[in-house]
Amino acid sequence: MEKIIAAGPVIVKDGRLLVSRDWKDEFYKLPGGTLHPGEELVDCVLRELKEETNFEGKILESLPTMTVDKRPVTGEDVEIELNHFRVELNQDIRDFRGFEYENHEVRWLLVRDIMEGKFNVAPNIHFLIEQGKILPWINYLTGSKKRFYEFIGMITPRDKVAILTHNDVDGLASAVFLEEILESKNIGAVEIEFFDIHADMVKKILFKLHEKEITKVFFCDLGVDTIDSEGLEEMSKEMDFFILDHHPMNENFQFKDNIIKSSSEDCATMLIYDIGQGVFDTEEWKWLLGAAMFSDYSYRVPKNFEIMKRLYPGITFDNISGSIPGINARKINSATTYYNETLEHVYEIIKTRDLDQLSQVHDIVEEEIERIVNDFFENEKFDKKKDLHIYEVVSNFKLSSTIATMISKMKNQGVFVFYQKWKDGIHANARSNAGIVDVSLLMKECTEGLEDANGGGHRQAAGAKLMEKDLDTFLKRLRTSKLFISQNTKF
């Protein structure tokens, strides 16, 4: 049997795979080809890349080889050895539009779309995806873009749509991107609501949604499958809903066709940005993506930090707080603090990209934050044995979450719990940047069984809400929690 040796480059940028095809190809393939006599594999890869795309690059590593015994198109018996190499292009790619070069159609296909069968591609591309060598921009734990767009496709002109989202930077940015997707499909969101994450949040909004005659609901960044699954069951009797989220999954959730979950480290904004690529102009919204990734700690994961560096060349872990995404995140956060009762105003400022208006209130809030930070270092309650920092925030602004994030970044090690008395009870925020103690479990443990209380979130960042009468119980549970022992917090 004839044997053919071929080689091709694997080039993935921002979750897009570089592919090509010529007039005779039935599918997209890696821009590679057959080894010439006396040619080295690495030289073959770079030559074929140049010939088919006009790109030049350098070899990073070899990838698994695939062997087939038939030609993909003709079915002819022949042994083909397909060698693969990860390649980095010499030029920075900002424009992912397709083009033609030397009778080849060159495209950047979203890996997620390939995985969901949107494009016909060569078998070795599927092989490399299965091997984990070609990865999408973010990982979906459950759900698919295909199902999301099927849900959107069921929305009729008679439907009234609502977006219910978290009242932080990630939640606001998620709603902006989701509304961009809906508007691209000529669907208007008639109601946008911003929430703290709390028990019975779905049940409490149902009456208002009924009044507005809402028929389709989108949840963003709220963890409703875990926090209020009973409310979702009640909602499902009269309304259709779809969840876009990155909080830990409720494995017993029964509406698996109505949810996309990304990994906790990939914020909800990243998820919806990924869903919207190719549908709305994601380029003009990269500033908001960066702000959300900073605010939600997504940049701490190496693959996400690489995304941040491509968005903002020159960014490092040392300077990220003072970088453009860090400053934008703080400005938005300041605006949500200042306009706490009217987040719709902040939302409209973000949508119109009026960053100057955000700056006007930023200085006021920053001055208050500086006062509280200084007071923290003088008056915190510190348990050295557990490396546990506890502090009550006293302010006319709702700042416990902001202060928790800021102090935990400054000190980095330890567990930080900040609480604040507010109009609707006690709001607590916990951080553990090192992740040694799972603060989501900690907040759940400290609120379990308390009246009208709930807690949870992510391993490194979580929150809780409780009634003021139960504050002493909450603090006692916090100080005596065995999680500091079972999860190996240093003594």
C-alpha positions in Angstrom: 0.0 0.0 0.0 1.3 3.5 -0.9 2.3 5.6 2.1 2.1 9.4 2.2 3.7 11.5 4.9 2.1 14.9 5.5 2.4 17.7 8.0 0.3 20.6 9.1 0.3 23.5 11.6 -2.1 23.9 14.5 -2.7 27.6 15.1 -5.3 28.7 17.6 -5.9 32.3 18.5 -8.7 33.5 20.9 -10.5 30.2 20.4 -10.3 30.3 16.6 -8.5 27.7 14.5 -6.7 28.7 11.3 -7.9 26.5 8.4 -7.9 26.5 4.6 -9.5 24.8 1.7 -9.1 25.0 -2.1 -11.8 24.5 -4.8 -11.6 20.7 -4.6 -11.9 20.3 -0.9 -15.2 19.3 0.7 -14.1 20.3 4.1 -11.8 22.8 5.9 -8.4 21.4 6.8 -5.2 22.5 8.5 -3.1 24.5 6.0 -0.6 21.6 5.5 0.5 19.2 2.8 2.8 16.4 1.6 6.4 16.1 2.6 8.8 16.8 -0.2 11.8 14.4 -0.8 14.6 15.2 1.6 12.5 17.7 3.5 12.2 17.8 7.3 8.7 17.7 8.8 9.1 21.1 10.5 10.2 22.7 7.2 7.2 21.1 5.5 4.8 22.6 8.0 6.2 26.2 7.7 6.4 25.9 3.8 2.8 24.8 3.5 1.6 27.5 5.9 3.3 30.1 3.8 2.0 28.6 0.5 -1.6 28.4 1.6 -2.1 31.4 3.8 0.9 33.7 3.3 1.5 33.6 7.1 4.9 32.8 8.6 5.5 31.3 12.0 7.7 29.2 14.3 7.3 25.7 15.6 6.4 25.5 19.3 5.9 21.8 19.8 5.0 18.5 18.1 1.4 17.2 18.6 0.0 13.6 18.3 0.2 12.0 14.9 -2.8 10.4 13.2 -2.7 7.6 10.6 -5.5 6.8 8.2 -5.8 4.1 5.6 -8.0 5.8 3.0 -8.1 9.2 1.3 -10.8 11.3 3.0 -12.5 12.3 -0.3 -12.0 9.4 -2.7 -11.9 6.5 -0.3 -8.8 5.2 -2.1 -6.7 2.7 -0.1 -3.5 4.5 1.0 -1.7 4.9 4.3 -1.4 8.6 5.2 0.7 9.7 8.2 -0.6 13.1 9.4 2.0 14.9 11.5 0.9 18.0 13.5 2.9 20.8 15.1 1.7 23.7 17.2 2.8 26.9 15.5 2.9 30.5 16.6 2.5 33.1 13.9 5.2 35.8 13.5 2.5 38.5 13.1 -0.1 39.5 15.7 -3.6 38.8 14.4 -6.4 41.3 15.2 -8.6 40.8 12.2 -10.2 37.3 12.1 -12.1 37.8 8.8 -11.5 35.2 6.1 -9.7 35.9 2.9 -8.5 34.2 -0.3 -4.9 33.5 -1.1 -3.4 31.6 -4.0 -6.8 29.8 -4.7 -7.2 28.9 -1.1 -10.0 30.1 1.2 -8.4 30.9 4.5 -10.6 31.2 7.6 -10.4 31.4 11.4 -13.2 29.0 12.6 -14.4 29.1 16.2 -13.4 25.8 17.9 -16.7 25.8 19.7 -18.5 25.9 16.4 -16.4 23.1 15.0 -17.2 21.0 18.1 -20.9 21.6 17.7 -20.9 20.5 14.0 -21.4 23.9 12.4 -18.6 23.3 9.9 -17.4 20.3 7.9 -13.7 19.8 8.8 -11.1 17.2 8.2 -11.0 14.1 10.5 -7.6 15.0 12.0 -9.1 18.2 13.4 -11.7 16.2 15.3 -8.9 13.9 16.4 -6.8 16.7 17.8 -9.9 18.2 19.6 -10.6 14.8 21.2 -6.9 14.6 22.2 -7.3 18.0 23.9 -4.8 19.7 21.7 -7.3 22.1 20.0 -9.3 23.8 22.7 -12.2 26.3 22.6 -11.8 29.8 24.1 -13.6 28.7 27.3 -14.9 25.4 28.5 -18.6 24.7 28.7 -19.4 22.3 31.6 -22.9 21.8 30.2 -25.0 23.2 27.3 -24.2 24.4 23.8 -24.4 27.5 21.6 -26.6 25.5 19.3 -29.2 25.0 22.0 -29.0 28.7 23.0 -29.7 29.9 19.5 -32.5 27.3 19.2 -34.1 28.9 22.3 -33.7 32.4 20.7 -35.2 31.1 17.5 -38.4 30.2 19.4 -38.9 33.8 20.5 -41.8 35.3 18.5 -42.9 39.0 18.1 -45.6 38.3 20.6 -43.2 37.3 23.3 -41.9 39.8 25.9 -38.4 39.2 27.1 -36.6 39.9 30.4 -32.9 39.8 31.3 -32.3 39.1 35.0 -28.7 39.6 36.0 -26.2 40.0 38.9 -25.7 43.5 40.1 -21.9 43.5 39.8 -19.5 44.3 37.0 -19.7 40.8 35.5 -23.5 40.8 35.7 -23.8 44.2 34.0 -21.4 43.3 31.3 -23.1 40.0 30.7 -26.5 41.8 30.2 -24.9 44.2 27.8 -23.5 41.4 25.6 -26.7 39.4 25.8 -28.8 42.4 24.8 -26.4 42.9 21.8 -27.1 39.3 20.8 -30.8 39.7 21.1 -30.8 43.0 19.2 -28.9 41.4 16.4 -31.9 39.0 16.1 -34.3 41.9 16.3 -35.4 40.9 19.8 -35.9 43.7 22.3 -35.4 43.1 26.1 -38.4 44.8 27.6 -37.3 44.3 31.2 -33.8 44.3 32.7 -33.5 43.6 36.5 -30.3 43.6 38.6 -30.0 41.3 41.7 -28.0 40.5 44.7 -27.7 36.7 44.8 -30.1 35.5 47.5 -32.6 32.8 48.4 -36.0 32.9 46.7 -34.8 35.5 44.2 -36.8 33.9 41.4 -39.9 33.6 43.5 -39.7 37.2 44.6 -39.5 38.5 41.0 -42.3 36.3 39.6 -45.1 38.6 40.4 -43.4 41.6 38.7 -42.7 39.5 35.6 -46.4 38.4 35.6 -47.4 42.1 35.7 -45.1 42.9 32.8 -46.5 39.8 30.9 -43.0 38.4 30.4 -42.9 35.1 28.5 -39.2 34.5 28.0 -36.5 35.0 30.7 -32.7 35.0 30.6 -30.7 34.7 33.8 -27.0 35.9 33.8 -24.4 35.3 36.4 -26.9 34.5 39.2 -26.4 30.8 40.1 -30.2 30.3 40.2 -30.0 26.6 39.5 -28.4 26.2 42.9 -29.8 29.1 44.9 -33.5 29.0 43.8 -34.3 25.8 41.9 -37.8 25.7 43.4 -38.4 29.2 42.0 -37.3 28.0 38.6 -39.7 25.1 38.8 -42.6 27.5 39.5 -41.5 29.9 36.7 -41.3 27.0 34.2 -45.1 26.5 34.5 -45.8 29.8 32.8 -42.5 31.1 31.3 -39.6 29.8 29.3 -36.1 30.6 30.6 -32.4 30.1 29.7 -29.5 30.3 32.2 -26.0 31.7 31.3 -23.7 31.3 34.3 -20.4 30.3 35.7 -21.3 29.5 39.3 -20.9 25.8 40.5 -23.4 23.5 38.9 -26.4 22.0 40.6 -26.0 18.4 39.4 -29.6 17.6 40.2 -30.9 20.5 38.1 -33.7 19.2 35.9 -33.7 21.8 33.1 -30.5 20.7 31.4 -31.6 21.9 28.0 -32.0 25.5 29.3 -28.6 26.2 30.6 -25.0 26.8 29.7 -22.4 26.7 32.4 -18.8 27.6 32.0 -16.0 26.9 34.5 -16.0 29.1 37.6 -12.8 30.8 36.5 -14.4 31.9 33.2 -16.7 34.7 34.2 -20.2 35.0 32.7 -19.2 37.9 30.5 -16.6 35.6 28.9 -19.2 33.0 28.3 -21.7 35.4 26.6 -18.9 37.1 24.7 -18.0 33.7 23.3 -21.6 32.9 22.4 -21.9 36.2 20.6 -18.7 36.0 18.5 -19.7 36.3 14.9 -23.1 37.6 15.8 -22.4 41.1 17.1 -19.3 43.4 16.9 -17.3 41.9 19.7 -14.3 44.0 18.8 -15.8 47.3 20.1 -16.7 45.6 23.4 -13.3 44.2 24.3 -12.8 47.0 26.9 -15.8 45.8 28.8 -14.7 42.1 28.5 -11.3 43.1 30.0 -13.0 45.0 32.9 -15.2 42.0 33.8 -12.3 39.6 33.6 -10.4 41.8 36.0 -13.3 42.3 38.4 -14.2 38.6 38.6 -10.6 37.4 38.9 -10.8 35.5 35.6 -7.4 36.8 34.6 -5.7 34.8 37.4 -6.0 31.6 35.2 -3.0 31.4 32.9 -5.0 30.9 29.7 -7.2 33.9 30.6 -4.2 36.0 31.4 -2.9 35.3 27.9 -6.2 36.7 26.6 -5.8 39.8 28.7 -2.2 40.3 27.4 -3.5 40.1 23.8 -6.2 42.7 24.6 -3.7 44.9 26.4 0.0 44.2 25.3 2.4 45.0 28.1 0.1 44.0 30.9 1.6 42.0 33.8 0.4 40.7 37.1 2.3 43.5 38.8 0.7 46.3 36.8 -2.8 44.9 36.1 -4.5 46.8 38.9 -3.4 50.1 37.4 -4.0 49.0 33.8 -6.9 50.0 31.5 -9.0 47.0 32.4 -8.3 47.4 36.1 -9.2 51.1 36.0 -12.3 50.5 34.0 -13.5 47.8 36.4 -13.0 50.1 39.3 -14.9 52.9 37.6 -17.9 50.6 36.8 -17.8 49.2 40.4 -17.7 52.8 41.8 -20.8 53.7 39.7 -22.7 50.6 40.9 -21.8 51.7 44.4 -22.8 55.3 43.9 -26.0 54.6 42.0 -26.9 51.5 44.0 -30.6 52.1 43.9 -30.6 53.0 40.2 -28.4 50.5 38.4 -30.4 51.0 35.2 -28.5 54.4 35.0 -25.1 52.7 35.2 -26.2 50.1 32.6 -27.1 52.9 30.1 -23.8 54.6 30.8 -22.0 51.4 30.0 -24.1 50.8 26.9 -23.2 54.2 25.5 -19.6 53.8 26.6 -19.6 57.1 28.4 -16.5 56.5 30.5 -16.2 60.2 31.4 -19.4 60.0 33.3 -18.2 57.0 35.1 -15.1 58.9 36.2 -17.2 61.7 37.8 -18.4 59.4 40.7 -15.3 57.3 40.8 -13.3 59.9 42.8 -16.0 60.2 45.4 -16.3 56.5 46.0 -12.5 56.0 45.9 -12.0 58.5 48.7 -14.5 56.6 50.8 -12.7 53.3 50.0 -9.4 54.8 51.0 -10.8 55.8 54.4 -12.2 52.3 55.0 -9.0 50.5 53.9 -7.0 52.7 56.4 -9.5 51.8 59.1 -9.2 48.1 58.3 -5.5 48.0 59.0 -6.2 49.6 62.4 -9.3 47.8 63.5 -9.6 44.4 61.8 -10.3 41.3 64.0 -7.4 39.0 63.1 -7.2 35.3 64.1 -3.6 34.5 63.5 -4.0 30.8 64.1 -6.5 30.5 61.2 -5.1 33.4 59.2 -8.7 34.8 59.3 -9.4 38.5 58.9 -12.8 39.8 59.9 -13.9 43.4 59.5 -17.2 45.4 59.7 -17.6 47.9 56.9 -19.4 51.1 58.1 -20.4 53.4 55.2 -23.3 55.1 53.5 -22.1 53.2 50.4 -22.5 49.5 49.9 -18.8 48.5 49.8 -18.2 45.2 51.6 -17.6 43.3 48.3 -15.4 46.0 46.9 -13.3 46.2 50.1 -13.1 42.4 50.4 -11.7 42.2 46.9 -9.2 45.1 47.3 -7.8 44.0 50.7 -7.5 40.4 49.6 -5.5 41.4 46.6 -3.3 43.6 48.7 -2.5 40.9 51.3 -3.1 37.9 49.0 -2.7 35.2 51.7 -5.4 34.3 54.3 -9.2 34.3 54.4 -11.0 37.7 54.5 -14.6 38.2 55.6 -16.1 41.7 55.4 -19.7 42.4 56.5 -21.9 45.4 56.4 -25.3 46.3 57.8 -27.6 47.4 55.0 -31.3 48.2 54.6 -32.3 44.6 53.9 -30.0 42.9 56.4 -26.3 41.9 56.7 -24.3 41.5 53.6 -21.0 39.5 54.0 -18.3 38.9 51.4 -15.5 36.4 51.7 -12.2 36.1 49.8 -9.4 33.5 49.7 -7.1 34.2 46.8 -5.0 31.2 47.5 -8.1 29.0 47.6 -6.8 27.1 50.6 -10.2 27.4 52.2 -13.3 27.1 50.0 -15.1 30.3 51.0 -18.2 29.2 49.1 -18.6 26.3 51.5 -17.7 28.6 54.4 -20.5 31.0 53.6 -23.0 28.2 53.2 -21.9 26.7 56.5 -22.2 30.0 58.4 -25.7 30.7 57.1 -27.2 27.2 57.1 -30.5 27.0 58.9 -30.7 30.8 59.6 -34.0 32.6 58.8 -34.1 34.1 55.4 -30.3 33.6 54.9 -28.2 32.1 52.2 -24.5 31.9 51.2 -22.3 30.6 48.5 -20.4 31.5 45.3 -16.9 30.4 44.2 -14.0 28.7 46.0 -12.0 32.0 46.1 -14.9 34.5 46.3 -18.3 34.1 47.9 -21.0 36.0 49.7 -23.8 35.7 52.2 -26.9 37.5 53.3 -28.6 37.2 56.7 -30.8 39.0 59.1 -29.2 41.4 61.6 -30.4 39.4 64.5 -28.3 36.4 63.4 -25.0 38.3 63.0 -23.6 37.0 66.3 -24.4 33.4 65.3 -22.8 33.9 61.8 -19.6 35.3 63.4 -19.4 32.5 65.9 -19.7 29.9 63.2 -17.1 31.7 61.2 -14.6 31.7 64.0 -15.2 28.0 64.9 -15.5 26.5 61.4 -13.7 23.2 61.0 -13.1 24.1 57.3 -9.9 25.9 58.5 -8.7 22.5 59.7 -10.1 20.1 57.0 -8.9 22.2 54.1 -5.4 22.6 55.6 -5.3 26.3 56.3 -1.9 27.0 57.8 -1.7 27.3 61.6 
